[in-house]
Amino acid sequence: MTDFVFLDRVLECEPGLRVTAIKALAYNEEYFRDHFPGKPVLPGAMILEGFVQAARHCLAARENGHDRWTLDEVGGMRFNRFAVPGEILKLEAELEKGDNAPGDNAALWFKGKASVDGAGVCRLRFALIEYDPHD
């Protein structure tokens, strides 16, 4: 089984603290087909998935880090414009609070912003929580 990979590349990563990644939005991506016919736009759920993948990468890069993190909560996701095929979406996420000591199941909160050529697409706060793949 393979994981779904949305992001194309991580540009910068300060392990456990902040990350910047990009996704080139290709016309042939399946999610553009129905969202919306005749005027394709990137679904907000895919933007959120990109943030989760970027933050997981950032946490895995920590000393003794791993990528066993899942979305726990989203707050204040606000959109400024659509992202459309042919554009490059830039996702920036920064740890806002939480330190997740070993054995601590506390959520780690990130703030994120997505943009295309410097123009804001959306902002949000989101929390990831560690999971045990054996549960």
Summary of the structure (lengths in Angstrom):
residues: 135
radius of gyration: 15.1
end to end distance: 18.3
largest distance: 49.2
contacts: 379
relative contact order: 0.22
helix: 16%
strand: 41%
